[in-house]
Amino acid sequence: MGGCFSDVKGGKQAVGGAHHQERPINRDADSNDAVELFNRSRGVFPLHTSLELSLSATNLLDRDIMSKSDPMVVVYVKKGHGKLEELGRTEVILNSLNPVWIEKITVSYQFEVVQPLIFHIYDVDTKYHNVNVKTLKLEDQEFLGEGSCVLSEIVTKQSRRLTLNLHNRSGRRGLRNFGTLTVHAEETMASKSVVEIKFHCSQLENKDLFSKSDPFLRVSRIVESGGSVPICKTEVVDNNLNPIWKPLSLSMQQFGSKDNPLVIECFDFNSNGNHVLIGKLQKSVADLERLYKERSGVNFVVPSSHGHEKVSKGQLFVDQFNEKQQFSFLDYISSGFELNFMVAVDFTGKQCVVFSKCLSFPMYLHDLILNFLTASNGNPQQHDSLHYIDPYGRLNSYQQAIMEVGEVIQFYDADKRFPAWGFGGRTAGGPVSHCFNLDGTATGFEVEGVQGIMTAYASALHNVSLSGPTLFGPVVNRAAEIAGNSLFHNNNKYYVLLIITDGILTDLQETTDALVRASDLPLSILVVGVGSADFKQMEILDADNGQRLSSSTGRVATRDIVQFVPMREVQSGRISAVQSLLEELPGQFLSYMRCRDIMPLTDRAAQSSAPQL
């Protein structure tokens, strides 16, 4: 097999149909590797969900003299810089103060982004009724009212319906009733049905000279135009003419219906991207189900240069065929599942870590060094410290991470009470603690809302001395304890721990062991690195290379639960902290729910109340 690429192993992974695919696709993959091109196929782990917004209103203002208002809604999303970006417009409803619009507004729901929506309602002048609404000049229409919300407020409702009180442009209702606007969100996915299929082949033709072929399957859907669109591929099985692949999970959205024809191609993988076709065949999902029930195989065919097809002795078999419902992140959240936010802040001093490990000092001398050298975090009273609280309100790196991530997570937490800890600091009159309550009390580890975290953090800077070393293990274990205890009461909670750190881990193996144990629990860990330290250890914990963490006893993590981003890349404008940190969270959440066959609450209740036959 010719050619050699650095990410050959990545190129051999399944794409688009793997049963528990957790890691996002590398979209910067080498374009010469043909297998990596399949990453762009439909059905790859989604970073967003398409929603349709349905709108209706009641008791709108009547701006017309001889008739009623002719309302239209314009929907905007507010971007980070405050600018409004228009998402779409409804049609105009004639003479109605209680309109129900038919035209839907499509919006891409992104879990990792706070998406403020603004709704403007206008009374359209009759002379514009035959004009395309997209071309209407809004300044020529009469303003009826404005409503606003965050998209996550809608999707977290069990009904996915939210009613807003309308107001004037200044945000006030005054004595005047501007009416209400009701927004209903629906996922555009036509069906949640999923088919899990496991293939194997026998007697494949060998395409290699000095070894056996390295086969993989590619599945494509035939489209109306006559071409085909790849929807998934299996992993590569090395050096095997009778390969057995891991199950593929195909959604109805990918294959359309069970009768739609699919093209299944078998290739011999080559690291240079020139994969050799071993054979192909065309079968629908219904045909594959019959093959499974009959325990029979089907022969591949090989196209020839003369336009004829040669029947190969190689055969495809279906070893497993299972239909089930594949629930989305929104299904769980809207049914009552909660994300519970926790935060842990680094109060360590890096230079002190070096001295305490290398030299034996008397305690009084140790404290002198500790007060003099406070690491890259710096003296919190100095302007160049990462912990410096700006009296003019400018957020430091720690505050920025708390606010940006917390503002997203808090929408999914019912009581908005968050456990908040510090680690690596010396509390007043006490020893160094690697998991202390941020509010300074012995028992009150929970604070009220994101602002409560900010207040407790600012207060702790006056009461806690920076120390060390940097240990993640204790706070990970504390978060895991809370997540584990929740299983004895209910399983509709999922926990998210945000760790904000400036230094290099001293307990890398202990932290790894804690993360491997926690991978069985409803827990994800988001790590933000602040300052200029070398964060290679964090990248190891992130496990974005596709290799799951392994403990000191050899146990492999059940799933990836860590995501890391260095704040310096955020501050340089290269990446968004929220998007980088939270884009993997829905997938980690779903991997936990699916591997334990946990259904949304509404579907679970319906199943338990169904009559037993």
PLY file of the C-alpha trace (Angstrom):
ply
format ascii 1.0
element vertex 613
property float x
property float y
property float z
element edge 612
property int vertex1
property int vertex2
end_header
0.00 0.00 0.00
1.67 3.18 -1.19
1.89 6.56 0.50
2.09 7.43 4.16
0.12 10.12 5.98
0.54 11.22 9.57
-3.13 10.66 10.39
-3.60 7.25 8.80
-5.32 6.01 11.93
-7.76 8.90 11.83
-8.48 8.16 8.19
-9.45 4.61 9.06
-12.16 5.61 11.53
-15.88 5.28 10.89
-17.65 8.49 9.87
-21.28 9.48 9.97
-22.78 6.21 11.10
-20.69 5.13 14.09
-22.90 4.11 16.97
-21.32 6.33 19.61
-19.29 8.87 17.73
-18.12 11.46 20.25
-15.29 13.34 18.74
-16.05 16.18 16.33
-14.77 15.79 12.81
-11.45 17.38 11.98
-12.44 19.75 9.21
-8.85 20.61 8.48
-8.04 17.07 7.43
-5.62 16.40 4.60
-7.56 16.88 1.38
-5.44 14.20 -0.35
-6.80 11.47 1.91
-10.00 10.33 0.21
-11.39 8.75 3.37
-11.26 12.08 5.16
-13.41 13.55 2.41
-16.23 11.43 3.78
-16.19 13.66 6.85
-18.30 16.07 4.86
-20.97 13.49 4.27
-24.39 14.05 5.74
-25.20 12.75 9.17
-21.85 13.59 10.76
-22.06 14.52 14.46
-24.06 17.78 14.37
-22.80 21.06 15.79
-26.23 22.64 15.41
-29.88 21.76 15.09
-32.21 23.38 12.57
-35.44 24.68 14.10
-38.58 26.18 12.61
-40.29 28.94 14.57
-44.08 29.24 14.29
-45.55 32.57 15.36
-48.95 33.80 16.52
-50.15 36.91 18.34
-53.10 38.16 20.36
-54.55 41.61 21.04
-52.22 43.55 18.77
-52.54 47.32 18.47
-54.99 48.52 15.83
-53.26 51.14 13.68
-55.89 51.25 10.91
-58.89 53.58 10.91
-61.36 51.79 8.65
-60.10 48.23 9.31
-57.75 46.27 11.51
-53.97 46.10 11.38
-52.28 43.96 8.73
-49.42 42.47 10.81
-46.11 40.95 9.77
-43.27 39.74 12.02
-39.57 40.33 11.38
-37.25 38.11 13.43
-33.68 39.05 14.33
-30.83 37.45 16.26
-28.65 39.81 18.26
-24.95 39.26 17.68
-22.19 39.73 20.24
-21.51 43.32 19.19
-25.18 44.25 19.58
-25.98 44.34 15.88
-29.26 42.76 14.78
-29.10 40.16 12.03
-32.38 39.43 10.29
-33.43 35.78 10.21
-36.63 36.12 8.22
-40.12 37.57 7.84
-43.57 36.12 7.97
-46.28 36.80 5.43
-48.73 39.66 5.99
-52.04 38.70 7.61
-54.82 41.02 6.53
-57.11 42.65 9.04
-56.24 40.69 12.14
-55.30 41.59 15.69
-54.92 37.91 16.56
-52.91 36.57 13.61
-51.53 33.06 13.17
-48.75 33.18 10.58
-48.12 30.23 8.26
-44.63 31.21 7.11
-42.01 29.65 9.41
-38.74 31.22 10.46
-35.77 28.87 10.31
-33.02 29.29 12.88
-29.93 27.22 13.60
-30.00 26.35 17.30
-26.46 26.21 18.70
-26.20 24.91 22.24
-22.85 26.58 22.78
-24.04 30.09 21.81
-26.39 32.44 23.66
-28.82 33.45 20.91
-30.97 36.48 21.82
-33.97 36.73 19.48
-35.77 40.00 18.77
-39.27 40.07 17.24
-40.61 43.23 15.58
-44.24 43.36 14.48
-45.36 45.84 11.82
-48.66 46.91 10.35
-48.02 46.79 6.61
-49.54 49.54 4.51
-52.16 48.25 2.05
-50.26 49.56 -0.95
-47.52 47.03 -0.20
-49.78 43.98 0.09
-48.80 42.62 -3.32
-45.10 43.28 -2.74
-42.67 40.55 -1.68
-42.24 40.99 2.08
-38.49 40.63 1.74
-38.36 43.87 -0.25
-40.49 45.93 2.15
-38.86 49.00 3.68
-39.64 48.69 7.35
-39.41 52.43 7.92
-42.49 52.77 5.70
-44.56 50.48 7.94
-46.16 51.22 11.31
-44.54 49.65 14.35
-46.89 47.51 16.48
-44.57 46.15 19.15
-41.43 44.28 20.10
-40.70 41.09 22.02
-37.44 39.39 22.96
-36.13 36.18 24.47
-33.18 33.80 24.29
-33.66 30.81 22.00
-32.77 28.39 24.80
-35.74 29.73 26.79
-38.03 28.30 24.13
-36.40 24.91 23.64
-36.23 24.20 27.38
-40.01 24.46 27.67
-41.65 21.04 27.52
-44.11 22.41 24.95
-41.32 24.35 23.20
-43.73 27.28 23.28
-43.09 30.68 24.86
-45.47 33.66 25.09
-43.89 37.13 25.20
-45.45 40.40 26.33
-44.94 42.99 23.62
-43.68 46.48 24.37
-42.52 49.61 22.57
-39.02 50.15 21.19
-37.77 51.48 24.52
-38.72 48.22 26.22
-41.62 49.68 28.18
-45.27 48.66 28.11
-46.59 51.66 29.96
-50.37 51.88 30.29
-50.86 50.65 26.77
-51.43 46.98 25.98
-49.28 45.98 23.02
-50.56 42.39 23.08
-48.59 39.14 23.18
-46.53 37.05 20.76
-46.31 33.26 21.06
-43.29 31.45 19.60
-43.26 27.69 19.02
-40.08 25.85 18.01
-39.98 22.53 16.15
-37.00 20.51 15.04
-36.94 20.12 11.27
-35.87 16.48 11.54
-38.60 14.51 9.82
-38.12 11.35 11.86
-36.13 10.17 14.84
-36.11 6.56 13.67
-32.67 5.00 13.56
-31.56 1.67 12.13
-28.51 0.01 13.63
-26.86 -2.34 11.13
-23.82 -4.57 11.47
-22.12 -5.86 8.32
-19.56 -8.48 7.52
-18.12 -9.70 4.22
-16.66 -12.97 3.01
-14.19 -13.89 0.27
-13.40 -10.36 -0.83
-11.04 -9.98 -3.78
-7.51 -9.12 -2.71
-6.26 -5.84 -4.15
-2.85 -5.77 -2.44
0.33 -7.42 -3.70
2.27 -8.25 -0.55
-0.58 -8.37 1.98
-4.35 -8.63 2.11
-6.77 -5.81 1.42
-7.77 -3.35 4.17
-11.50 -3.06 3.44
-14.09 -0.50 4.48
-17.66 0.16 3.36
-19.09 3.44 2.13
-22.87 3.91 2.10
-24.45 6.55 -0.15
-28.00 7.66 -0.76
-29.27 8.10 -4.31
-30.75 11.58 -4.79
-33.44 12.75 -7.19
-30.90 14.26 -9.56
-29.54 10.76 -10.20
-26.30 11.11 -8.31
-25.49 9.85 -4.85
-24.51 11.48 -1.58
-22.24 9.63 0.89
-23.91 9.36 4.29
-21.48 7.23 6.25
-18.59 4.79 6.14
-17.32 2.01 8.37
-13.93 1.85 9.98
-11.11 0.13 8.09
-10.35 -3.50 8.98
-6.67 -4.14 8.34
-5.36 -7.05 6.29
-8.59 -9.05 6.15
-10.66 -10.53 3.28
-13.45 -11.58 5.65
-13.95 -8.38 7.66
-16.49 -7.78 10.42
-17.28 -4.12 11.07
-18.67 -2.32 14.08
-22.39 -1.42 13.87
-23.48 1.60 11.86
-26.33 3.76 13.08
-28.30 5.29 10.19
-31.05 7.82 10.79
-34.19 8.16 8.72
-33.01 11.67 7.91
-29.98 10.15 6.21
-31.65 7.48 4.08
-35.09 9.06 3.64
-37.24 5.93 3.76
-36.69 2.19 4.00
-37.46 1.80 0.29
-34.97 4.39 -0.97
-32.05 2.72 -2.79
-28.64 2.91 -1.17
-25.30 2.31 -2.86
-22.91 0.22 -0.76
-19.31 0.22 -1.96
-16.42 -1.78 -0.57
-12.94 -0.24 -0.91
-9.41 -1.32 -0.14
-7.97 1.49 1.97
-4.76 3.12 0.79
-3.02 5.76 2.89
-2.39 7.92 -0.19
-6.12 8.35 -0.64
-6.35 6.27 -3.83
-8.70 3.66 -2.43
-9.36 0.73 -4.75
-12.94 -0.38 -5.37
-13.43 -4.04 -4.47
-17.10 -4.14 -5.38
-20.44 -2.39 -5.08
-24.13 -3.19 -4.85
-27.45 -1.38 -4.54
-29.95 -2.24 -1.81
-32.58 -0.39 0.19
-32.83 -0.52 3.97
-35.82 -2.83 3.52
-33.65 -5.14 1.38
-30.98 -5.17 4.10
-33.62 -6.11 6.67
-34.65 -9.08 4.50
-31.04 -10.21 4.19
-30.80 -10.19 7.98
-34.02 -12.18 8.45
-33.09 -14.72 5.77
-29.48 -14.98 6.98
-28.36 -14.75 3.35
-25.68 -12.78 1.58
-25.53 -10.77 -1.63
-22.67 -10.64 -4.13
-20.79 -7.48 -4.99
-20.44 -6.48 -8.63
-17.40 -4.87 -10.20
-17.91 -2.37 -13.07
-15.72 -2.97 -16.12
-14.33 -0.58 -18.68
-16.67 -2.07 -21.31
-19.78 -1.06 -19.38
-20.51 -4.60 -18.19
-20.63 -5.61 -14.55
-18.72 -8.60 -13.28
-20.23 -10.51 -10.37
-17.66 -10.93 -7.62
-17.43 -13.94 -5.34
-17.22 -11.52 -2.41
-20.46 -11.27 -0.46
-22.05 -8.84 2.00
-24.00 -10.11 5.05
-26.15 -8.32 7.61
-25.41 -9.67 11.11
-27.56 -7.22 13.02
-30.60 -5.09 12.15
-32.28 -3.11 14.89
-34.77 -0.24 14.58
-35.12 2.25 17.43
-35.72 5.90 18.29
-32.72 8.22 18.32
-33.50 11.12 20.61
-31.82 14.49 20.20
-30.30 16.79 22.80
-33.41 18.96 22.54
-35.68 15.98 23.25
-34.00 15.48 26.61
-33.77 19.14 27.58
-37.37 19.99 26.66
-38.66 16.91 28.53
-37.20 18.11 31.82
-33.54 17.06 31.86
-31.28 19.63 33.48
-27.67 20.64 33.16
-26.25 21.48 36.59
-23.35 23.90 36.46
-20.34 23.74 38.84
-17.16 25.84 38.82
-13.66 25.46 40.29
-11.13 28.32 40.25
-7.34 27.95 40.42
-5.69 29.76 43.37
-2.22 28.27 42.91
1.23 29.80 42.56
3.53 28.05 40.07
6.90 29.18 41.42
5.86 28.10 44.89
5.12 24.66 43.53
8.71 24.36 42.29
10.20 25.40 45.66
7.92 23.20 47.73
8.82 20.15 45.64
12.55 20.74 45.48
13.56 22.25 48.83
12.66 21.81 52.49
11.94 25.23 54.02
10.71 26.11 57.51
7.04 27.07 57.38
7.68 30.77 58.10
10.20 30.95 55.22
7.85 29.00 52.97
5.13 31.61 53.68
7.52 34.46 52.90
8.32 32.93 49.54
4.64 32.24 48.97
3.74 35.89 49.56
6.57 37.09 47.35
6.19 34.71 44.45
2.58 34.17 43.40
3.18 32.57 40.02
1.71 33.50 36.70
-1.57 34.28 38.46
0.31 37.20 40.00
-0.50 39.24 43.07
-4.28 39.85 42.84
-3.70 43.45 43.94
-1.48 44.17 40.93
-2.77 45.26 37.52
-0.83 42.53 35.67
-2.34 39.71 37.73
-4.70 37.27 36.08
-6.83 37.61 39.23
-6.86 41.43 39.26
-10.36 42.87 39.81
-10.68 46.02 37.69
-12.57 48.73 39.61
-13.96 49.96 36.28
-15.66 46.65 35.56
-13.37 45.12 32.95
-13.47 41.35 33.40
-10.28 39.40 34.03
-9.73 36.03 32.36
-11.32 34.10 35.23
-14.40 36.32 35.30
-14.71 36.20 31.54
-14.75 32.39 31.53
-17.30 32.25 34.37
-19.62 34.71 32.64
-19.40 33.35 29.09
-19.88 29.69 29.98
-22.22 30.33 32.89
-24.62 32.45 30.86
-25.17 29.51 28.53
-25.43 26.79 31.17
-27.73 28.68 33.54
-30.64 28.45 31.09
-30.63 24.68 31.53
-30.45 24.68 35.34
-33.83 24.86 37.10
-32.82 26.31 40.49
-29.73 28.18 39.27
-27.82 27.28 42.42
-24.25 26.42 41.51
-21.54 24.64 43.54
-18.46 26.87 43.46
-15.02 25.87 44.72
-11.46 27.06 44.73
-8.34 24.89 44.75
-4.64 25.32 45.49
-5.17 28.19 47.93
-4.48 28.70 51.61
-7.60 29.80 53.44
-7.27 32.16 56.42
-5.56 30.40 59.30
-5.66 27.05 57.61
-3.60 24.70 55.45
-3.52 24.61 51.65
-6.81 23.24 50.34
-7.39 21.66 46.96
-11.16 21.94 47.17
-12.59 24.72 49.34
-15.92 26.48 49.16
-15.55 29.67 47.16
-17.94 31.60 49.41
-15.65 31.00 52.42
-18.15 29.01 54.48
-17.72 25.47 55.74
-21.01 24.12 54.39
-22.44 26.57 51.84
-20.77 25.35 48.67
-23.68 26.50 46.49
-24.15 30.10 45.36
-27.06 31.85 43.66
-26.65 32.16 39.92
-23.68 33.25 37.85
-23.56 36.57 39.67
-23.24 34.63 42.93
-20.16 32.89 41.53
-18.69 36.24 40.52
-19.34 37.71 43.97
-17.91 34.69 45.82
-14.83 34.70 43.58
-14.13 38.39 44.20
-14.59 37.89 47.96
-12.26 34.86 48.01
-9.42 36.91 46.55
-9.38 38.92 49.80
-9.45 35.86 52.05
-7.37 33.25 50.26
-3.61 33.27 49.67
-2.32 31.80 46.42
-0.40 28.59 47.07
-0.01 25.23 45.36
0.55 22.74 43.88
-2.00 22.49 41.04
-4.20 19.45 41.69
-7.38 18.72 39.73
-8.08 15.36 41.34
-9.90 16.62 44.47
-12.35 18.90 42.62
-13.00 16.26 39.94
-13.70 13.71 42.68
-16.00 16.18 44.48
-17.97 16.85 41.29
-18.11 13.11 40.58
-19.43 12.49 44.09
-22.31 14.92 43.50
-23.05 13.43 40.07
-22.92 9.90 41.48
-25.21 10.69 44.41
-27.82 12.12 42.03
-28.30 8.67 40.51
-29.88 7.45 43.75
-32.61 10.08 43.48
-33.26 10.54 39.74
-31.42 10.41 36.45
-32.68 13.59 34.83
-29.64 15.63 35.84
-26.36 16.02 33.99
-23.49 17.90 35.59
-20.99 20.27 34.00
-17.83 21.25 35.88
-15.91 24.30 34.66
-12.27 24.35 35.80
-10.35 27.59 35.26
-6.59 27.20 35.68
-3.33 28.99 34.96
-0.77 26.25 35.64
0.65 22.87 34.88
-0.83 19.90 36.69
1.16 18.24 39.45
-1.21 15.28 39.70
-1.65 14.33 36.04
-1.99 10.60 36.74
-4.30 11.13 39.73
-6.44 13.46 37.62
-6.49 10.93 34.78
-7.62 8.20 37.19
-10.38 10.48 38.52
-11.56 11.30 34.99
-11.64 7.63 33.98
-13.80 6.85 37.02
-16.03 9.85 36.31
-16.59 8.80 32.68
-19.29 6.42 33.94
-21.22 9.29 35.53
-23.48 12.04 34.14
-20.63 14.55 34.12
-18.67 16.67 31.64
-15.63 18.79 32.49
-14.80 22.02 30.68
-11.29 23.38 31.24
-10.23 26.96 30.47
-6.51 27.71 30.57
-5.56 31.30 31.39
-2.13 32.91 31.12
0.90 31.83 29.12
1.62 28.40 30.62
2.28 25.27 28.56
-1.07 23.46 28.48
0.01 20.26 26.73
-1.24 18.26 29.69
-4.73 19.68 29.20
-4.67 18.57 25.59
-3.85 15.05 26.79
-6.85 15.12 29.12
-9.03 16.46 26.30
-8.39 13.24 24.33
-9.33 14.86 21.02
-6.80 12.59 19.32
-9.40 9.82 19.47
-7.55 7.90 22.20
-9.61 7.60 25.35
-7.88 8.15 28.68
-6.43 5.15 30.46
-6.03 4.92 34.23
-2.99 3.69 36.17
-4.69 0.29 36.47
-5.22 0.03 32.71
-8.92 0.83 32.74
-10.06 2.78 29.67
-12.51 5.68 30.00
-16.08 4.83 28.98
-16.28 8.06 26.99
-14.56 11.40 26.52
-15.83 13.91 29.11
-13.20 16.69 28.90
-12.96 19.72 26.63
-10.13 22.28 26.87
-9.46 25.68 25.36
-6.63 28.16 26.10
-7.98 31.63 26.89
-5.11 33.31 25.09
-6.50 32.05 21.80
-9.87 33.51 22.72
-8.40 36.87 23.63
-6.48 36.97 20.36
-9.74 36.54 18.50
-8.79 33.16 17.02
-11.62 31.25 18.67
-14.75 31.77 20.79
-14.51 30.38 24.32
-18.15 29.38 24.50
-18.23 27.71 21.09
-14.96 25.88 21.65
-15.86 24.73 25.15
-19.48 23.76 24.66
-19.65 22.48 21.11
-18.77 18.96 22.33
-21.07 19.03 25.35
-24.31 17.95 23.59
-22.46 14.96 22.15
-21.00 14.01 25.53
-24.48 14.33 27.05
-26.01 12.12 24.35
-23.25 9.53 24.58
-24.08 9.08 28.27
-27.85 8.86 27.70
-27.62 6.52 24.71
-25.14 4.05 26.12
-27.47 3.62 29.08
-30.65 3.61 27.00
-32.02 6.55 28.99
-35.02 8.05 27.22
-36.45 11.57 27.54
-38.86 11.85 30.46
-41.99 12.14 28.31
-41.15 9.03 26.26
-40.20 7.11 29.41
-43.55 7.97 31.03
-45.44 6.95 27.90
-43.60 3.62 27.75
-44.19 2.84 31.43
-47.90 3.60 31.10
-48.35 1.46 27.99
-50.39 -1.71 28.53
-48.33 -4.87 28.89
-49.23 -7.48 26.28
0 1
1 2
2 3
3 4
4 5
5 6
6 7
7 8
8 9
9 10
10 11
11 12
12 13
13 14
14 15
15 16
16 17
17 18
18 19
19 20
20 21
21 22
22 23
23 24
24 25
25 26
26 27
27 28
28 29
29 30
30 31
31 32
32 33
33 34
34 35
35 36
36 37
37 38
38 39
39 40
40 41
41 42
42 43
43 44
44 45
45 46
46 47
47 48
48 49
49 50
50 51
51 52
52 53
53 54
54 55
55 56
56 57
57 58
58 59
59 60
60 61
61 62
62 63
63 64
64 65
65 66
66 67
67 68
68 69
69 70
70 71
71 72
72 73
73 74
74 75
75 76
76 77
77 78
78 79
79 80
80 81
81 82
82 83
83 84
84 85
85 86
86 87
87 88
88 89
89 90
90 91
91 92
92 93
93 94
94 95
95 96
96 97
97 98
98 99
99 100
100 101
101 102
102 103
103 104
104 105
105 106
106 107
107 108
108 109
109 110
110 111
111 112
112 113
113 114
114 115
115 116
116 117
117 118
118 119
119 120
120 121
121 122
122 123
123 124
124 125
125 126
126 127
127 128
128 129
129 130
130 131
131 132
132 133
133 134
134 135
135 136
136 137
137 138
138 139
139 140
140 141
141 142
142 143
143 144
144 145
145 146
146 147
147 148
148 149
149 150
150 151
151 152
152 153
153 154
154 155
155 156
156 157
157 158
158 159
159 160
160 161
161 162
162 163
163 164
164 165
165 166
166 167
167 168
168 169
169 170
170 171
171 172
172 173
173 174
174 175
175 176
176 177
177 178
178 179
179 180
180 181
181 182
182 183
183 184
184 185
185 186
186 187
187 188
188 189
189 190
190 191
191 192
192 193
193 194
194 195
195 196
196 197
197 198
198 199
199 200
200 201
201 202
202 203
203 204
204 205
205 206
206 207
207 208
208 209
209 210
210 211
211 212
212 213
213 214
214 215
215 216
216 217
217 218
218 219
219 220
220 221
221 222
222 223
223 224
224 225
225 226
226 227
227 228
228 229
229 230
230 231
231 232
232 233
233 234
234 235
235 236
236 237
237 238
238 239
239 240
240 241
241 242
242 243
243 244
244 245
245 246
246 247
247 248
248 249
249 250
250 251
251 252
252 253
253 254
254 255
255 256
256 257
257 258
258 259
259 260
260 261
261 262
262 263
263 264
264 265
265 266
266 267
267 268
268 269
269 270
270 271
271 272
272 273
273 274
274 275
275 276
276 277
277 278
278 279
279 280
280 281
281 282
282 283
283 284
284 285
285 286
286 287
287 288
288 289
289 290
290 291
291 292
292 293
293 294
294 295
295 296
296 297
297 298
298 299
299 300
300 301
301 302
302 303
303 304
304 305
305 306
306 307
307 308
308 309
309 310
310 311
311 312
312 313
313 314
314 315
315 316
316 317
317 318
318 319
319 320
320 321
321 322
322 323
323 324
324 325
325 326
326 327
327 328
328 329
329 330
330 331
331 332
332 333
333 334
334 335
335 336
336 337
337 338
338 339
339 340
340 341
341 342
342 343
343 344
344 345
345 346
346 347
347 348
348 349
349 350
350 351
351 352
352 353
353 354
354 355
355 356
356 357
357 358
358 359
359 360
360 361
361 362
362 363
363 364
364 365
365 366
366 367
367 368
368 369
369 370
370 371
371 372
372 373
373 374
374 375
375 376
376 377
377 378
378 379
379 380
380 381
381 382
382 383
383 384
384 385
385 386
386 387
387 388
388 389
389 390
390 391
391 392
392 393
393 394
394 395
395 396
396 397
397 398
398 399
399 400
400 401
401 402
402 403
403 404
404 405
405 406
406 407
407 408
408 409
409 410
410 411
411 412
412 413
413 414
414 415
415 416
416 417
417 418
418 419
419 420
420 421
421 422
422 423
423 424
424 425
425 426
426 427
427 428
428 429
429 430
430 431
431 432
432 433
433 434
434 435
435 436
436 437
437 438
438 439
439 440
440 441
441 442
442 443
443 444
444 445
445 446
446 447
447 448
448 449
449 450
450 451
451 452
452 453
453 454
454 455
455 456
456 457
457 458
458 459
459 460
460 461
461 462
462 463
463 464
464 465
465 466
466 467
467 468
468 469
469 470
470 471
471 472
472 473
473 474
474 475
475 476
476 477
477 478
478 479
479 480
480 481
481 482
482 483
483 484
484 485
485 486
486 487
487 488
488 489
489 490
490 491
491 492
492 493
493 494
494 495
495 496
496 497
497 498
498 499
499 500
500 501
501 502
502 503
503 504
504 505
505 506
506 507
507 508
508 509
509 510
510 511
511 512
512 513
513 514
514 515
515 516
516 517
517 518
518 519
519 520
520 521
521 522
522 523
523 524
524 525
525 526
526 527
527 528
528 529
529 530
530 531
531 532
532 533
533 534
534 535
535 536
536 537
537 538
538 539
539 540
540 541
541 542
542 543
543 544
544 545
545 546
546 547
547 548
548 549
549 550
550 551
551 552
552 553
553 554
554 555
555 556
556 557
557 558
558 559
559 560
560 561
561 562
562 563
563 564
564 565
565 566
566 567
567 568
568 569
569 570
570 571
571 572
572 573
573 574
574 575
575 576
576 577
577 578
578 579
579 580
580 581
581 582
582 583
583 584
584 585
585 586
586 587
587 588
588 589
589 590
590 591
591 592
592 593
593 594
594 595
595 596
596 597
597 598
598 599
599 600
600 601
601 602
602 603
603 604
604 605
605 606
606 607
607 608
608 609
609 610
610 611
611 612
